C-alpha cells in the first residue's frame, strides 16, 4: 500500500563533498519496497522548492533484531532539493511517499546477475544485491565513477558476495575510462551457455551503451531510468519515455507507472531526452 | 453545527466545491486506489481530443520559484478510448466526472462533445480553449472573443450537459471572455488555465522545456488568478470555478470569497496526493467558525466597501 510519511532523519552520512546517504525512519514504506522501486521526497514544508523529487530506495535499514527500521537514500548534491537533502541533520523531517514504480525482476540461478552502475546510479543496487544474495544468484557489480573517491559502499557489496569490477574516469581506481570498457570485455569472455541478466542504472549514455552490448550478446537487460518527474503517480505525464514493444510504433509511456525499470531493448534511446 | 458543502454549478450538483483539476489528475483512475473519488466534488480529467496524441517530447516540466512550468502537449488516449476504458471505472468509483475537451478545429470540439453527450456518466464538459502549449486549438480560440464564442456555441448546440469553458489568463481582460462565453450559451466558466511562460538554462542558452514555452502553475500564480476570478465575478453573472495555485483551504477560501462557486486543485496534488481531506476539513472548520450553514453563502462575499475600485471598472 502506498504511504506518505513524515519521516525523521536518523542520520546523514556525507560520503564526499557531493554525495551523502540519508537514513529515514520510514519502516512502513521500507518494509514494502522491492528492488528498483522509488520514493518521492520533499524536505521542508514550504512552496519553494515546490515539487517532490524521485529517489531510488538505497538501503532497507534494519535493527539488530533484523526488524525494518527505515530506508536510506543515496543523494548527490546537484540542484536545490538535493542541496537541502545534503544539509539535513538528524531530527529533521522529510516527506516520503512510496514505494512507487515497477521493480527489477530479481532473477534466480542458474542465471547470473550483472549490475552496471554509473555514479549516483548505484542507488538501486544495494537492495537488488540483497535480494539476489537471498536467492544465491552469482552477482557482479560493474561500477564506474569519476575517481576512486566517488566509488562508495564497496564493502557492502563484497559482504553480499558480489564480485566487483571498477572503472574511473581519471584511472585512480580500476579500469581507466568508462565502465562499459570492462563490461564489453566481460561480455566477450562470458560463456554463452551461462544465462546472464544485466541491470543498469546511471547516465543515459551509459545505459544506452550497456543495452547495445547486452543486445549484441543476446542478454536480458533491465534499465532504471531517471526522468524529470512531477508526481510519481501517473497524474502529470511529465516523466514519459519512448518505448517500442511488439512491433508497434514508438510510444511515450509514463516512467512512474510503466517504469522506472524498463526492458532496455524496448527503450527508443535515440528519442530519449 | 453541520455545514453543507454542496454546490450547484450550471445544473451540475457537487457534494462539495473541491474538484481535481484537469491535467493534474490523469484520468482519475490512476488515483482510485489512493483517494475515494466519490468524496471529491468532481474529477476534471485530462484534456481529450478526438484521437490519441503523443504530446511533446521531454523535457515536459521544470520547476520555478513556488511554481512549475509544463508543456505536456495534451498527450492522451482520445475520447473514444476514454469512454470505453476510463469512464466506466470512474462511474464505478462514484466520481462526478467533468470531461475536459479539446479540438484543433471547432468541428473537432463539437464531435468530441457529441460523443460524450451519448456516454453515461459525464457530469459536465469543460471546454479547453486555453491550453498554452499546442500549436492548433487551445489558446488560439481562447485568446479571441470570436473564437471563444464560436467554440462554446458549437459545443452548446450538440450537448445537454453543462458547458464550462476553461479560460486562459493570457489576455488583457478575462471578464470580456467570460461574457463572450455566457453569450454563447455557457453554463459556467472555469479559470484560470496556466500562464504562458519560459525558463532558460543559461549555461547552454537553451530553453529548459522542449516546447520552448510552457504554462506556469502553482502558488506563484495564485494572486493573479484570484484577481481574475474577482474581475469575472464583478462583470458577468455566471457561475465560476476558480483555480490557480491552491495549496490549502485558506487559498480555496480566497477564490470562493472572490466569487468562485467551486474550485479546482491541480499542482498541489503532485506534492500531496492526500490533500483532499485536508481541504474539506479546512473549509468545514472555516464555515463553522464563521457561523455559515452552507458554502454557497460564502461565494462572492468579498467586502470592498470603502475601497477605491475605480481601477477595476472597465
Boltz contact constraints between the chains, C-beta under 6 A:
constraints:
  - contact:
      token1: [A, 4]
      token2: [B, 274]
      max_distance: 6.0
  - contact:
      token1: [A, 47]
      token2: [B, 66]
      max_distance: 6.0
  - contact:
      token1: [A, 47]
      token2: [B, 219]
      max_distance: 6.0
  - contact:
      token1: [A, 48]
      token2: [B, 65]
      max_distance: 6.0
  - contact:
      token1: [A, 48]
      token2: [B, 66]
      max_distance: 6.0
  - contact:
      token1: [A, 50]
      token2: [B, 66]
      max_distance: 6.0
  - contact:
      token1: [A, 50]
      token2: [B, 218]
      max_distance: 6.0
  - contact:
      token1: [A, 51]
      token2: [B, 63]
      max_distance: 6.0
  - contact:
      token1: [A, 51]
      token2: [B, 270]
      max_distance: 6.0
  - contact:
      token1: [A, 228]
      token2: [B, 59]
      max_distance: 6.0
  - contact:
      token1: [A, 230]
      token2: [B, 61]
      max_distance: 6.0
  - contact:
      token1: [A, 230]
      token2: [B, 270]
      max_distance: 6.0
  - contact:
      token1: [A, 231]
      token2: [B, 270]
      max_distance: 6.0
  - contact:
      token1: [A, 233]
      token2: [B, 273]
      max_distance: 6.0
  - contact:
      token1: [A, 234]
      token2: [B, 26]
      max_distance: 6.0
  - contact:
      token1: [A, 234]
      token2: [B, 30]
      max_distance: 6.0
  - contact:
      token1: [A, 235]
      token2: [B, 24]
      max_distance: 6.0
  - contact:
      token1: [A, 235]
      token2: [B, 25]
      max_distance: 6.0
  - contact:
      token1: [A, 235]
      token2: [B, 26]
      max_distance: 6.0
  - contact:
      token1: [A, 235]
      token2: [B, 30]
      max_distance: 6.0
  - contact:
      token1: [A, 236]
      token2: [B, 270]
      max_distance: 6.0
  - contact:
      token1: [A, 237]
      token2: [B, 72]
      max_distance: 6.0
  - contact:
      token1: [A, 237]
      token2: [B, 75]
      max_distance: 6.0
  - contact:
      token1: [A, 238]
      token2: [B, 60]
      max_distance: 6.0
  - contact:
      token1: [A, 238]
      token2: [B, 61]
      max_distance: 6.0
  - contact:
      token1: [A, 240]
      token2: [B, 58]
      max_distance: 6.0
  - contact:
      token1: [A, 252]
      token2: [B, 54]
      max_distance: 6.0
  - contact:
      token1: [A, 273]
      token2: [B, 57]
      max_distance: 6.0
  - contact:
      token1: [A, 273]
      token2: [B, 58]
      max_distance: 6.0
  - contact:
      token1: [A, 273]
      token2: [B, 59]
      max_distance: 6.0
